């Protein structure tokens, strides 16, 4: 009973967070993402810049990325990691209007991040870094409200869930 109650609360919060991520906001995020990432190399540059900013502002997270050389965002290991992040993020953005695909993708990513011990608030901090880079990239075309609402929905879905026995 207690687990069902917590699940109901989490679903209610997700619905509330996503309430402002409607059709128009999802459309704007998708179009702005396409514009910001452009060609393949641009995708990597955007995420490399966001990662670099994230690590500079959150140095305590670098050891969490030891396996992929988070201490050097220009290493081939980290470049491989960023390529996977870009692919996952691209899937998320492209699936904003395909809820079943979005749910499966976010569930898989949440499980991966939970196993690696990523703290929930780091998702918010990475979002801030990404937003700053997207704003630089898009200038006045950056729709902060649409990104906040839609990315907030994604972030909440990625955060680890409490496990009750």
N, CA and C of each residue as an Amber inpcrd file, in Angstrom:
protein
   495
   0.8250000  -1.1940000   0.0000000   0.0000000   0.0000000   0.0000000
   0.8690000   1.2580000   0.0000000   1.9190000   1.2400000   0.8410000
   2.8080000   2.3920000   0.9390000   3.5030000   2.6470000  -0.4020000
   3.9230000   1.5890000  -1.0910000   4.5940000   1.7170000  -2.3810000
   3.6380000   2.2990000  -3.4190000   2.3820000   1.8320000  -3.4410000
   1.3970000   2.3650000  -4.3860000   1.1470000   3.8440000  -4.1540000
   1.1220000   4.2570000  -2.8910000   0.9170000   5.6630000  -2.5650000
   2.0740000   6.5060000  -3.0940000   3.3210000   6.0490000  -2.8960000
   4.4810000   6.7850000  -3.3900000   4.4980000   6.8570000  -4.9110000
   4.1300000   5.7820000  -5.5560000   4.0690000   5.7870000  -7.0250000
   3.0180000   6.7900000  -7.4900000   1.8820000   6.8330000  -6.8230000
   0.8270000   7.7820000  -7.1920000   1.3220000   9.2220000  -7.0200000
   2.0450000   9.4830000  -5.9370000   2.5870000  10.8300000  -5.7180000
   3.5820000  11.1780000  -6.8150000   4.4750000  10.2470000  -7.1450000
   5.4670000  10.5070000  -8.1840000   4.8070000  10.7670000  -9.5270000
   3.7930000  10.0000000  -9.8760000   3.0950000  10.2120000 -11.1430000
   2.3800000  11.5590000 -11.1560000   1.8130000  11.9410000 -10.0200000
   1.1540000  13.2370000  -9.9170000   2.1700000  14.3640000 -10.1050000
   3.3380000  14.2280000  -9.4690000   4.3810000  15.2380000  -9.6240000
   4.8660000  15.3110000 -11.0680000   5.0320000  14.1630000 -11.6980000
   5.4540000  14.1580000 -13.1010000   4.4180000  14.8420000 -13.9800000
   3.1640000  14.5770000 -13.7200000   2.1000000  15.2240000 -14.5060000
   2.1180000  16.7260000 -14.2730000   2.3560000  17.1400000 -13.0280000
   2.4140000  18.5660000 -12.7230000   3.6060000  19.2210000 -13.4110000
   4.7870000  18.5880000 -13.2870000   6.0030000  19.1410000 -13.9010000
   5.8310000  19.2310000 -15.4100000   5.1980000  18.2240000 -16.0140000
   5.0570000  18.1960000 -17.4580000   3.8460000  18.9330000 -17.9830000
   3.0530000  19.5050000 -17.0810000   1.8220000  20.1520000 -17.5120000
   2.0830000  21.2910000 -18.4910000   3.1960000  21.9810000 -18.3290000
   3.5000000  23.1000000 -19.2080000   4.3620000  22.6880000 -20.3930000
   4.6820000  21.4300000 -20.4940000   5.4370000  20.9220000 -21.6430000
   4.4220000  20.3540000 -22.6310000   3.6580000  21.2680000 -23.1920000
   2.6160000  20.8800000 -24.1300000   3.1500000  20.7330000 -25.5480000
   2.2280000  20.6160000 -26.4750000   2.5890000  20.4050000 -27.8820000
   3.5160000  21.4900000 -28.3990000   3.1670000  22.7430000 -28.1430000
   3.9540000  23.8620000 -28.6600000   5.3590000  23.8850000 -28.0470000
   5.4390000  23.6520000 -26.7390000   6.7420000  23.6450000 -26.0750000
   7.6060000  22.4990000 -26.5900000   7.0140000  21.3440000 -26.7760000
   7.7670000  20.1910000 -27.3020000   8.2640000  20.4810000 -28.7190000
   7.4070000  21.1100000 -29.5170000   7.7950000  21.4880000 -30.8730000
   8.9730000  22.4640000 -30.8430000   8.8880000  23.4580000 -29.9770000
   9.9780000  24.4490000 -29.8720000  11.2870000  23.7950000 -29.4400000
  11.2170000  22.9390000 -28.4490000  12.4340000  22.2520000 -27.9740000
  13.0370000  21.4280000 -29.1050000  12.2130000  20.6920000 -29.8040000
  12.7230000  19.8640000 -30.9000000  13.3840000  20.7200000 -31.9850000
  12.7370000  21.8000000 -32.3820000  13.2930000  22.6540000 -33.4330000
  14.5720000  23.3480000 -32.9610000  14.5670000  23.8120000 -31.7360000
  15.7590000  24.4890000 -31.2200000  16.9210000  23.5170000 -31.0430000
  16.6200000  22.2930000 -30.6510000  17.6680000  21.2790000 -30.5350000
  18.2880000  21.0190000 -31.9080000  17.4390000  20.8750000 -32.9260000
  17.9500000  20.6720000 -34.2870000  18.8420000  21.8290000 -34.7200000
  18.3990000  23.0400000 -34.4140000  19.1770000  24.2170000 -34.7950000
  20.4960000  24.2850000 -34.0150000  20.4580000  23.9670000 -32.7370000
  21.6490000  24.0690000 -31.8960000  22.7050000  23.0250000 -32.2460000
  22.2540000  21.8170000 -32.5810000  23.2380000  20.7540000 -32.8180000
  23.6800000  20.6640000 -34.2570000  22.8510000  21.1630000 -35.1670000
  23.2430000  21.1740000 -36.5790000  23.7950000  19.8430000 -37.0550000
  25.0110000  19.8710000 -37.5360000  25.6520000  18.6700000 -38.0520000
  26.2690000  17.8790000 -36.9060000  26.7050000  16.6530000 -37.2090000
  27.1770000  15.7340000 -36.1720000  28.2570000  16.3300000 -35.2730000
  29.2830000  16.9680000 -35.8360000  30.3460000  17.5230000 -35.0110000
  29.8440000  18.6140000 -34.0740000  28.8370000  19.3450000 -34.5140000
  28.2600000  20.3880000 -33.6640000  27.5910000  19.7680000 -32.4500000
  26.9530000  18.6110000 -32.6130000  26.3270000  17.9130000 -31.4940000
  27.3560000  17.6380000 -30.4040000  28.4870000  17.1130000 -30.8220000
  29.5360000  16.7940000 -29.8570000  30.0650000  18.0530000 -29.1960000
  30.2510000  19.1100000 -29.9590000  30.7640000  20.3620000 -29.3890000
  29.8140000  20.9250000 -28.3230000  28.5170000  20.8970000 -28.6080000
  27.5430000  21.4150000 -27.6440000  27.6350000  20.6290000 -26.3430000
  27.6350000  19.3090000 -26.4140000  27.6890000  18.4920000 -25.2000000
  29.0540000  18.5520000 -24.5230000  30.1280000  18.6750000 -25.3060000
  31.4640000  18.8170000 -24.7070000  31.5260000  20.1220000 -23.9110000
  31.0000000  21.1900000 -24.4740000  31.0050000  22.4830000 -23.7770000
  30.1440000  22.4130000 -22.5170000  28.9860000  21.7670000 -22.6150000
  28.1160000  21.6320000 -21.4410000  28.7950000  20.7810000 -20.3680000
  29.4560000  19.7080000 -20.7810000  30.1640000  18.8360000 -19.8280000
  31.3130000  19.5770000 -19.1700000  32.0860000  20.3130000 -19.9640000
  33.2080000  21.0690000 -19.4290000  32.7180000  22.0840000 -18.3980000
  31.6670000  22.7860000 -18.7250000  31.0960000  23.7730000 -17.7920000
  30.5980000  23.0780000 -16.5250000  29.9110000  21.9540000 -16.6940000
  29.3860000  21.1870000 -15.5590000  30.5280000  20.7770000 -14.6220000
  31.6160000  20.2440000 -15.1870000  32.7380000  19.8020000 -14.3590000
  33.4430000  20.9690000 -13.6780000  33.5630000  22.0970000 -14.3590000
  34.1960000  23.2660000 -13.7370000  33.3620000  23.7700000 -12.5590000
  32.0460000  23.6930000 -12.6790000  31.1610000  24.1790000 -11.6180000
  30.8800000  23.1260000 -10.5450000  31.1810000  21.8560000 -10.8390000
  30.8840000  20.7410000  -9.9230000  32.0560000  19.7560000  -9.9120000
  33.1960000  20.2280000  -9.4830000  34.4130000  19.4160000  -9.5300000
  34.2880000  18.0980000  -8.7770000  33.4330000  18.0650000  -7.7710000
  33.2570000  16.8450000  -6.9760000  32.6780000  15.6860000  -7.7920000
  32.1340000  15.9950000  -8.9670000  31.5410000  14.9420000  -9.8030000
  32.5610000  14.2290000 -10.6840000  33.7300000  14.8060000 -10.8530000
  34.7300000  14.2240000 -11.7670000  35.0230000  12.7580000 -11.4420000
  35.1970000  12.3850000 -10.1650000  35.4560000  10.9630000  -9.8780000
  34.3290000  10.0140000 -10.3200000  33.1020000  10.5300000 -10.4200000
  31.9960000   9.6920000 -10.8910000  32.1880000   9.2770000 -12.3490000
  33.0310000  10.0260000 -13.0680000  33.2780000   9.7770000 -14.4850000
  34.6890000   9.2600000 -14.7260000  35.2360000   8.6070000 -13.7240000
  36.6090000   8.0920000 -13.8090000  36.7670000   7.1150000 -14.9730000
  35.7940000   6.2340000 -15.1280000  35.8460000   5.2100000 -16.1800000
  35.9560000   5.8130000 -17.5740000  35.3850000   7.0190000 -17.7480000
  35.3870000   7.6630000 -19.0700000  36.2790000   8.9070000 -19.0890000
  37.1830000   9.0000000 -18.1280000  38.1630000  10.0910000 -18.0650000
  37.4990000  11.4640000 -17.9570000  36.6340000  11.6120000 -16.9790000
  36.0020000  12.9010000 -16.7350000  36.9940000  13.9900000 -16.3690000
  38.2070000  13.5850000 -16.0260000  39.2450000  14.5680000 -15.7070000
  39.7970000  15.2480000 -16.9580000  39.4470000  14.7220000 -18.1290000
  39.9230000  15.2960000 -19.3870000  38.8130000  15.1580000 -20.4370000
  38.0140000  16.2130000 -20.5790000  36.8710000  16.1420000 -21.5020000
  37.3110000  16.0290000 -22.9600000  38.6170000  16.1460000 -23.2210000
  39.1120000  16.0400000 -24.5950000  39.7210000  14.6630000 -24.8770000
  39.6680000  13.7620000 -23.8920000  40.2140000  12.4150000 -24.0910000
  39.2940000  11.6110000 -25.0080000  39.8460000  10.5900000 -25.6440000
  39.0280000   9.7500000 -26.5200000  37.9630000   9.0040000 -25.7210000
  38.2780000   8.6500000 -24.4770000  37.2920000   7.9590000 -23.6440000
  36.0900000   8.8660000 -23.3600000  36.3860000  10.1240000 -23.0500000
  35.2780000  11.0320000 -22.7550000  34.5140000  11.3820000 -24.0270000
  35.2100000  11.4980000 -25.1230000  34.5440000  11.7520000 -26.3980000
  33.5540000  10.6200000 -26.7100000  33.9520000   9.3790000 -26.4190000
  33.0330000   8.2480000 -26.5920000  31.8180000   8.3760000 -25.6930000
  32.0550000   8.7960000 -24.4440000  30.9460000   9.0000000 -23.5010000
  29.9990000  10.0830000 -24.0160000  30.5700000  11.1930000 -24.4580000
  29.7520000  12.3020000 -24.9560000  28.9550000  11.8680000 -26.1840000
  29.5420000  11.0370000 -27.0200000  28.8080000  10.5240000 -28.1910000
  27.5800000   9.7410000 -27.7510000  27.7210000   8.9440000 -26.6950000
  26.5780000   8.1780000 -26.1780000  25.5390000   9.1100000 -25.5390000
  26.0090000  10.1400000 -24.8400000  25.0950000  11.1110000 -24.2270000
  24.3030000  11.8440000 -25.3090000  24.9940000  12.2630000 -26.3590000
  24.3250000  12.9540000 -27.4600000  23.2640000  12.0460000 -28.0860000
  23.6130000  10.7900000 -28.3070000  22.6530000   9.8530000 -28.9040000
  21.4300000   9.6940000 -28.0030000  21.6540000   9.5470000 -26.7000000
  20.5360000   9.3900000 -25.7690000  19.6910000  10.6610000 -25.7050000
  20.3630000  11.8060000 -25.6250000  19.6330000  13.0610000 -25.5380000
  18.8520000  13.3240000 -26.8200000  19.4400000  12.9770000 -27.9360000
  18.7480000  13.1320000 -29.2160000  17.4970000  12.2520000 -29.2560000
  17.6100000  11.0330000 -28.7490000  16.4500000  10.1340000 -28.6800000
  15.3690000  10.7300000 -27.7850000  15.7790000  11.2950000 -26.6580000
  14.8170000  11.9070000 -25.7350000  14.0900000  13.0560000 -26.4170000
  14.8330000  13.9660000 -27.0110000  14.2080000  15.1330000 -27.6520000
  13.2950000  14.6930000 -28.7980000  13.7630000  13.7630000 -29.6080000
  12.9490000  13.2910000 -30.7420000  11.7130000  12.5310000 -30.2840000
  11.7410000  12.0150000 -29.0510000  10.6240000  11.2250000 -28.5310000
   9.6720000  12.0420000 -27.6660000   9.8680000  13.3330000 -27.5950000
   8.9910000  14.1490000 -26.7500000   7.5240000  14.0160000 -27.1460000
   7.2540000  13.7020000 -28.4040000   5.8640000  13.5190000 -28.8330000
   5.5260000  12.0490000 -29.0720000   6.3470000  11.1540000 -28.5140000
   6.1270000   9.7050000 -28.6040000   6.3090000   9.1270000 -27.2000000
   5.2760000   9.2540000 -26.3760000   5.3640000   8.9220000 -24.9510000
   5.8600000   7.5060000 -24.6660000   5.3960000   6.4650000 -25.3720000
   5.9140000   5.1180000 -25.0680000   7.4320000   5.0080000 -25.2680000
   7.9480000   5.5670000 -26.3470000   9.3980000   5.5320000 -26.5870000
  10.1220000   6.3610000 -25.5380000   9.5830000   7.5140000 -25.2200000
  10.1850000   8.3790000 -24.2030000  10.2410000   7.6680000 -22.8530000
   9.1630000   7.0150000 -22.4620000   9.1090000   6.3140000 -21.1790000
  10.1650000   5.2080000 -21.0970000  10.2850000   4.4180000 -22.1540000
  11.2660000   3.3280000 -22.1760000  12.6850000   3.8870000 -22.1050000
  12.9450000   4.9140000 -22.8800000  14.2780000   5.5260000 -22.9070000
  14.6400000   6.0860000 -21.5390000  13.7330000   6.8320000 -20.9330000
  14.0150000   7.4400000 -19.6370000  14.1570000   6.3990000 -18.5410000
  13.3780000   5.3470000 -18.5960000  13.4860000   4.2740000 -17.6070000
  14.8590000   3.5990000 -17.6830000  15.3070000   3.3170000 -18.8920000
  16.6210000   2.6820000 -19.0840000  17.7360000   3.5960000 -18.5870000
  17.6540000   4.8660000 -18.9220000  18.6780000   5.8220000 -18.5000000
  18.6610000   6.0300000 -16.9840000  17.4640000   6.0550000 -16.3980000
  17.3660000   6.1910000 -14.9430000  18.0490000   5.0090000 -14.2600000
  17.8020000   3.8120000 -14.7480000  18.4390000   2.6260000 -14.1670000
  19.9580000   2.7000000 -14.2750000  20.4610000   3.1220000 -15.4240000
  21.9060000   3.2340000 -15.6160000  22.5230000   4.2500000 -14.6590000
  21.8850000   5.3890000 -14.5200000  22.4250000   6.4310000 -13.6520000
  22.2970000   6.0640000 -12.1760000  21.2310000   5.3680000 -11.8190000
  21.0550000   4.9280000 -10.4400000  22.1710000   3.9530000 -10.0620000
  22.4800000   3.0130000 -10.9480000  23.5530000   2.0360000 -10.6830000
  24.9060000   2.7170000 -10.5150000  25.1020000   3.8370000 -11.1620000
  26.3840000   4.5490000 -11.0950000  26.4290000   5.5390000  -9.9280000
  25.3640000   5.6400000  -9.1670000  25.3510000   6.4850000  -7.9810000
  25.2750000   7.9740000  -8.2630000  24.6770000   8.3430000  -9.3860000
  24.5510000   9.7600000  -9.7270000  23.4490000  10.3760000  -8.8570000
  23.8050000  11.4060000  -8.1350000  22.8530000  12.0690000  -7.2340000
  21.8150000  12.8390000  -8.0550000  20.5630000  12.8320000  -7.6020000
  19.4960000  13.4930000  -8.3610000  19.7610000  14.9620000  -8.6790000
  20.3560000  15.7060000  -7.7540000  20.5540000  17.1380000  -8.0010000
  21.5900000  17.4150000  -9.0830000  22.4150000  16.4260000  -9.4380000
  23.3730000  16.6340000 -10.5230000  22.6760000  16.7600000 -11.8770000
  21.5030000  16.1540000 -12.0110000  20.7500000  16.2960000 -13.2520000
  20.3420000  17.7600000 -13.4450000  19.8880000  18.3800000 -12.3600000
  19.5120000  19.7960000 -12.4240000  20.7230000  20.6570000 -12.7650000
  21.8550000  20.3460000 -12.1490000  23.0690000  21.1280000 -12.3850000
  23.5580000  20.9580000 -13.8290000  23.4590000  19.7360000 -14.3560000
  23.8600000  19.5460000 -15.7510000  22.9000000  20.3080000 -16.6740000
  21.6220000  20.3040000 -16.3120000  20.6460000  21.0640000 -17.0910000
  20.9980000  22.5470000 -17.1540000  21.4250000  23.1070000 -16.0360000
  21.8350000  24.5180000 -16.0150000  23.0140000  24.7560000 -16.9500000
  23.9700000  23.8370000 -16.9370000  25.1270000  23.9620000 -17.8310000
  24.6990000  23.8680000 -19.2900000  23.8340000  22.9140000 -19.5800000
  23.3580000  22.7380000 -20.9520000  22.5700000  23.9600000 -21.4150000
  21.7130000  24.4930000 -20.5530000  20.9280000  25.6690000 -20.9170000
  21.8240000  26.8490000 -21.2560000  22.8880000  27.0390000 -20.4780000
  23.7980000  28.1530000 -20.7410000  24.4470000  28.0050000 -22.1150000
  24.8230000  26.7820000 -22.4710000  25.4500000  26.5460000 -23.7700000
  24.4220000  26.7140000 -24.8860000  23.2070000  26.2070000 -24.6880000
  22.1620000  26.3670000 -25.7020000  21.8090000  27.8420000 -25.8980000
  21.7850000  28.5840000 -24.8150000  21.4990000  30.0130000 -24.9360000
  22.6060000  30.7120000 -25.7380000  23.8600000  30.3460000 -25.4800000
  24.9700000  30.8920000 -26.2710000  24.8030000  30.5280000 -27.7460000
  24.4250000  29.2880000 -27.9830000  24.3040000  28.7650000 -29.3370000
  23.1350000  29.3900000 -30.0990000  22.0010000  29.5370000 -29.4150000
  20.7690000  29.9720000 -30.0810000  20.4870000  31.4620000 -29.9540000
  21.1230000  32.1210000 -29.0120000  20.8770000  33.5490000 -28.8050000
  19.4460000  33.8170000 -28.4050000  18.8440000  34.8100000 -29.0180000
  17.4810000  35.1970000 -28.6620000  16.4300000  34.1660000 -29.0920000
  16.8250000  33.1750000 -29.8800000  15.8940000  32.1070000 -30.2660000
  15.6810000  31.0820000 -29.1480000  16.5340000  31.1180000 -28.1240000
  16.4250000  30.1430000 -27.0310000  15.1610000  30.4030000 -26.2310000
  14.2670000  29.4270000 -26.1820000  13.0120000  29.5360000 -25.4300000
  13.2200000  28.8680000 -24.0700000  13.7000000  29.6590000 -23.1210000
  14.0160000  29.1320000 -21.7990000  12.8210000  28.4330000 -21.1700000
  11.6500000  29.0350000 -21.2640000  10.4640000  28.4540000 -20.6190000
  10.1380000  27.0690000 -21.1750000  10.1770000  26.9180000 -22.4880000
   9.8830000  25.6150000 -23.0900000  10.9140000  24.5770000 -22.6540000
  12.1930000  24.9640000 -22.6720000  13.2500000  24.0350000 -22.2500000
  13.1150000  23.6920000 -20.7770000  12.8490000  24.6940000 -19.9350000
  12.6920000  24.4370000 -18.4990000  11.5590000  23.4440000 -18.2550000
  10.4260000  23.6680000 -18.9130000   9.2660000  22.8090000 -18.6830000
   9.4900000  21.3940000 -19.2050000   9.9920000  21.2750000 -20.4160000
  10.1840000  19.9460000 -20.9990000  11.3930000  19.2300000 -20.3990000
  12.4820000  19.9540000 -20.1930000  13.6620000  19.3330000 -19.6040000
  13.3770000  18.9630000 -18.1500000  12.5580000  19.7660000 -17.4700000
  12.1600000  19.4380000 -16.0980000  11.4350000  18.1050000 -16.0350000
  10.5840000  17.8580000 -16.9980000   9.8770000  16.5800000 -17.0850000
  10.8680000  15.4310000 -17.2670000  11.8260000  15.6340000 -18.1450000
  12.8500000  14.6160000 -18.4090000  13.6940000  14.3790000 -17.1660000
  14.1460000  15.4530000 -16.5360000  15.0010000  15.3500000 -15.3530000
  14.3000000  14.5980000 -14.2290000  13.0570000  14.9290000 -13.9890000
  12.3270000  14.2340000 -12.9250000  12.1950000  12.7430000 -13.2210000
  12.0270000  12.3890000 -14.4790000  11.9130000  10.9790000 -14.8590000
  13.2540000  10.2440000 -14.7440000  14.3650000  10.9810000 -14.8630000
  15.6820000  10.3650000 -14.7690000  16.1640000  10.1570000 -13.3410000
  15.6340000  10.9260000 -12.4250000  16.0980000  10.8440000 -11.0460000
  15.7240000   9.4900000 -10.4340000  16.6400000   8.9390000  -9.6100000
  16.3710000   7.6450000  -8.9750000  15.1000000   7.6760000  -8.1450000
  14.4100000   6.5710000  -8.1220000  13.1960000   6.4210000  -7.3270000
  13.5430000   5.7530000  -6.0070000  12.7950000   6.1200000  -4.9810000
  12.9750000   5.4600000  -3.6850000  12.5020000   4.0130000  -3.7960000
  13.2720000   3.1200000  -3.2200000  12.9180000   1.6960000  -3.2430000
  12.5040000   1.3010000  -1.8270000  11.2920000   0.8530000  -1.6820000
  10.7760000   0.4130000  -0.3790000  10.6140000  -1.0860000  -0.3730000
  10.9800000  -1.6780000   0.7300000  10.8320000  -3.1360000   0.8440000
   9.6510000  -3.4850000   1.6800000
